[in-house]
Amino acid sequence: MLVNRTRTLGAIAGLLGGALLAGCGQPAAAPAAQDGATQAAGVAPGGSPIQAGGSTSTHSDQQRTDGDDSRQTASTDANRQPTSTNGARQPTGTECSAKDFKVDLNVQPSRPGVLLMAVSNTSQKVCKLNGWAAVAPVDMSGAPHTDVPVQKVEIPGGPTEFSLNPGQTGFAGVLIERGDKADPDTVVATGFNVTLPGAGGPVNANIIGTDGTQTGNGSLYAEFPVKAVKVGTLQPVSQGVTVFD
C-alpha cells in the first residue's frame, strides 16, 4: 500500500514538472510580431500614428505653407505698387508761348463794339490759361496805342484756370467803347494785339467780320474808333462771355 501511494505521488509530480517546463520554454515572439504588424498598419507601438515619410512630410507641408504665404505677400506688395498707364511725360502749360496760340476776334451781329475772343492751341502741347488776356489796339503800322485805357472785368465770372489740349479753344469777351474820330481821346485802330497770361509776347489777332471775311487773309479791312476797352476773363466755354450789360 505504501509503495503504491509513493508511485502515484511521483507520477503526479512528474506531470506537473513537465507542464511547468513546457510553459517556460514557449518563445516570446508573439509581441514582436504584433509590433511589426502594427507598424506595417501605420501605428506606432505607443499607439500614435506614423506619418508617411516621417518628419519629411511635415517639413514639406511647412515649405508649401511658407511658399503660399510668400506668394500671397508678393501679390499683396504688387497690388500696393502704383501703376502707370502711360510713362510718357505730358507737356505742361508753362512751356506754351505766343507762337503756340491763334487768336480770333469775332464781330458780333447787331452788337457794335462787342467781340468774341477765341484762343486756339495750335501746338502739340497742353497749355494752361487763367485770368485775363491783355488787349492793345494797334494802328496800321502795327504799333500799339498805349494811351487807351483797358479795364479787366469779371465777366462772366472770376478767373478760372483751365487747360487747352492741342486744337482746343478758350474764350473771352471784349467790349470796345466807340468814340468819335474827332475826339482827341479816341484812336483809330485797325487791329489788336492780344497777350495771353504767361505767353511772354503778343499775338496779332485775326478779326472776323459778320460775313466771314477776315483781316488775316486780307479779305477784311477793319477800323475801330476806340475810346476804351473792357476785357472779360478767359473761360473754357463761350457761354456768357460777351454779356457786358
C-alpha positions as CSV (number, residue, x, y, z in Angstrom):
1,M,0.0,0.0,0.0
2,L,2.8,2.4,0.9
3,V,4.7,1.6,-2.2
4,N,1.7,2.2,-4.5
5,R,1.0,5.7,-2.9
6,T,4.6,6.7,-3.3
7,R,4.5,5.9,-7.1
8,T,1.2,7.7,-7.5
9,L,2.7,11.0,-6.0
10,G,5.8,10.6,-8.2
11,A,3.7,10.4,-11.3
12,I,1.7,13.5,-10.3
13,A,4.9,15.4,-9.6
14,G,6.3,14.4,-12.9
15,L,3.2,15.6,-14.8
16,L,3.3,19.0,-13.0
17,G,7.0,19.4,-13.6
18,G,6.6,18.7,-17.3
19,A,3.8,21.3,-17.6
20,L,6.0,24.0,-15.9
21,L,8.9,23.2,-18.1
22,A,6.7,23.4,-21.2
23,G,5.4,26.9,-20.1
24,C,8.9,28.3,-19.5
25,G,10.0,27.0,-22.9
26,Q,7.4,28.9,-25.1
27,P,9.1,31.5,-27.3
28,A,8.3,35.3,-26.7
29,A,7.9,36.2,-30.5
30,A,4.2,37.0,-30.4
31,P,4.6,40.6,-29.1
32,A,7.3,41.3,-31.6
33,A,5.2,40.0,-34.4
34,Q,2.3,42.1,-33.2
35,D,4.5,45.2,-33.1
36,G,5.7,44.6,-36.6
37,A,2.1,44.1,-37.9
38,T,1.1,47.3,-36.0
39,Q,3.9,49.3,-37.6
40,A,3.0,47.9,-41.0
41,A,-0.5,49.2,-40.4
42,G,0.9,52.7,-39.7
43,V,0.5,52.7,-35.9
44,A,3.5,53.0,-33.6
45,P,3.9,50.7,-30.6
46,G,2.8,53.5,-28.3
47,G,-0.4,53.9,-30.2
48,S,0.4,57.1,-32.0
49,P,0.0,57.2,-35.9
50,I,3.1,57.4,-38.0
51,Q,3.1,60.0,-40.8
52,A,4.0,58.6,-44.2
53,G,7.6,59.6,-44.9
54,G,8.1,60.6,-41.2
55,S,9.3,64.1,-40.4
56,T,10.0,64.8,-44.1
57,S,6.2,65.1,-44.8
58,T,5.8,67.7,-42.1
59,H,8.7,69.7,-43.4
60,S,7.3,69.6,-46.9
61,D,3.9,70.7,-45.7
62,Q,5.6,73.6,-43.9
63,Q,7.6,74.5,-47.1
64,R,4.4,74.6,-49.1
65,T,2.7,76.8,-46.5
66,D,5.7,79.1,-46.4
67,G,5.7,79.2,-50.2
68,D,2.0,80.1,-50.4
69,D,2.5,82.8,-47.8
70,S,5.4,84.2,-49.8
71,R,3.3,84.3,-53.0
72,Q,0.4,85.9,-51.1
73,T,2.8,88.6,-49.7
74,A,4.3,89.2,-53.1
75,S,0.9,89.6,-54.6
76,T,-0.2,92.0,-51.9
77,D,3.0,94.0,-52.3
78,A,2.5,94.1,-56.1
79,N,-1.0,95.5,-55.5
80,R,0.4,98.3,-53.4
81,Q,2.7,99.5,-56.1
82,P,1.5,102.5,-58.1
83,T,0.7,101.7,-61.7
84,S,1.0,103.9,-64.7
85,T,-0.9,103.6,-68.0
86,N,1.4,105.9,-69.8
87,G,5.0,106.6,-68.9
88,A,5.4,109.4,-71.4
89,R,5.6,112.9,-69.8
90,Q,2.8,115.3,-70.7
91,P,4.0,118.9,-71.6
92,T,2.7,121.5,-69.2
93,G,1.2,124.9,-69.7
94,T,4.4,126.7,-68.7
95,E,6.0,125.6,-71.9
96,C,3.4,127.4,-74.1
97,S,4.3,130.7,-75.7
98,A,2.7,133.2,-78.1
99,K,3.6,131.1,-81.1
100,D,1.5,128.3,-79.7
101,F,-1.7,130.2,-79.9
102,K,-4.0,131.6,-82.6
103,V,-6.4,134.4,-81.6
104,D,-9.6,135.3,-83.4
105,L,-11.8,138.3,-82.6
106,N,-15.3,137.7,-83.9
107,V,-17.5,140.7,-84.6
108,Q,-21.0,140.1,-83.0
109,P,-24.0,140.8,-85.2
110,S,-26.2,143.8,-84.1
111,R,-23.9,144.5,-81.2
112,P,-21.5,147.3,-82.1
113,G,-18.2,147.1,-80.4
114,V,-18.7,143.6,-78.9
115,L,-16.1,141.0,-79.9
116,L,-15.9,137.3,-79.1
117,M,-12.2,136.3,-78.5
118,A,-11.4,132.7,-79.4
119,V,-8.0,131.4,-78.3
120,S,-6.9,128.2,-80.0
121,N,-4.0,126.0,-79.0
122,T,-2.1,125.3,-82.3
123,S,0.7,123.4,-80.7
124,Q,1.2,119.8,-79.8
125,K,1.3,120.6,-76.1
126,V,-1.2,121.1,-73.3
127,C,-1.5,124.8,-72.5
128,K,-3.0,126.3,-69.3
129,L,-4.9,129.6,-69.2
130,N,-6.0,131.6,-66.2
131,G,-7.1,135.2,-65.8
132,W,-7.2,137.9,-68.5
133,A,-5.7,138.5,-71.8
134,A,-4.1,141.9,-72.4
135,V,-5.7,143.6,-75.4
136,A,-4.0,146.5,-77.1
137,P,-5.4,148.4,-80.1
138,V,-2.8,148.9,-82.9
139,D,-2.6,151.3,-85.8
140,M,-2.0,150.5,-89.5
141,S,1.8,150.1,-88.9
142,G,1.1,147.6,-86.1
143,A,2.3,150.0,-83.3
144,P,0.1,149.8,-80.2
145,H,-1.9,152.7,-78.8
146,T,-0.6,152.7,-75.3
147,D,-2.7,155.6,-74.1
148,V,-6.1,153.7,-74.4
149,P,-7.5,152.7,-71.0
150,V,-8.1,148.9,-70.7
151,Q,-10.3,147.6,-67.9
152,K,-10.3,144.0,-66.8
153,V,-13.8,142.9,-65.7
154,E,-15.1,139.7,-64.1
155,I,-17.4,138.7,-66.9
156,P,-18.9,136.1,-66.9
157,G,-17.1,135.4,-63.6
158,G,-13.8,135.4,-61.8
159,P,-10.6,133.9,-63.2
160,T,-10.8,130.2,-63.9
161,E,-7.7,128.0,-64.6
162,F,-8.2,125.5,-67.4
163,S,-6.2,123.5,-69.8
164,L,-6.3,123.6,-73.6
165,N,-5.3,120.4,-75.3
166,P,-3.9,120.6,-78.8
167,G,-6.6,122.0,-81.1
168,Q,-8.9,123.2,-78.3
169,T,-10.2,126.7,-77.9
170,G,-10.8,129.0,-74.9
171,F,-13.0,132.2,-74.9
172,A,-13.3,135.7,-73.6
173,G,-15.4,138.8,-74.3
174,V,-14.1,142.2,-75.5
175,L,-16.1,145.4,-75.4
176,I,-14.9,148.3,-77.5
177,E,-16.1,151.7,-76.3
178,R,-16.5,153.5,-79.5
179,G,-15.7,157.2,-79.8
180,D,-15.8,160.0,-82.3
181,K,-12.8,160.2,-84.6
182,A,-12.7,164.0,-84.0
183,D,-12.4,163.3,-80.2
184,P,-8.7,163.7,-79.1
185,D,-9.3,160.8,-76.6
186,T,-10.3,158.5,-79.4
187,V,-7.8,156.5,-81.5
188,V,-8.4,154.7,-84.8
189,A,-7.4,151.0,-84.5
190,T,-7.1,148.7,-87.5
191,G,-6.3,145.7,-85.3
192,F,-5.5,144.3,-81.9
193,N,-2.5,142.6,-80.2
194,V,-3.5,140.0,-77.6
195,T,-1.1,138.9,-74.9
196,L,-2.1,135.7,-73.1
197,P,-1.1,135.2,-69.5
198,G,2.3,133.5,-69.3
199,A,2.8,133.5,-73.1
200,G,5.6,136.0,-73.0
201,G,4.6,138.1,-76.0
202,P,1.7,139.4,-78.1
203,V,-0.3,137.6,-80.8
204,N,-1.7,139.6,-83.7
205,A,-5.4,138.9,-83.6
206,N,-7.3,137.9,-86.7
207,I,-10.6,139.9,-86.9
208,I,-13.5,138.0,-88.4
209,G,-16.5,140.0,-89.7
210,T,-20.1,139.0,-89.5
211,D,-19.9,137.9,-93.2
212,G,-16.9,135.7,-92.6
213,T,-14.3,137.9,-94.1
214,Q,-11.0,138.2,-92.2
215,T,-8.2,140.6,-91.7
216,G,-5.9,137.6,-91.6
217,N,-6.3,136.8,-95.3
218,G,-6.8,140.3,-96.4
219,S,-10.4,140.0,-97.2
220,L,-11.5,142.4,-94.5
221,Y,-10.3,145.9,-93.6
222,A,-11.2,146.7,-90.0
223,E,-11.3,150.1,-88.5
224,F,-12.5,150.9,-84.9
225,P,-12.7,154.3,-83.3
226,V,-11.6,153.3,-79.8
227,K,-12.0,155.3,-76.6
228,A,-11.7,152.5,-74.1
229,V,-11.6,148.7,-73.8
230,K,-13.1,146.2,-71.4
231,V,-11.8,142.6,-71.3
232,G,-13.6,139.7,-69.6
233,T,-11.9,136.6,-68.1
234,L,-10.7,133.6,-70.1
235,Q,-13.1,130.7,-69.9
236,P,-13.2,127.1,-71.3
237,V,-16.7,127.8,-72.9
238,S,-18.2,130.8,-74.7
239,Q,-21.4,130.9,-72.7
240,G,-21.9,134.4,-71.2
241,V,-18.5,135.8,-72.1
242,T,-19.9,138.7,-74.1
243,V,-22.6,139.7,-71.7
244,F,-21.5,143.3,-70.8
245,D,-24.8,144.6,-69.6
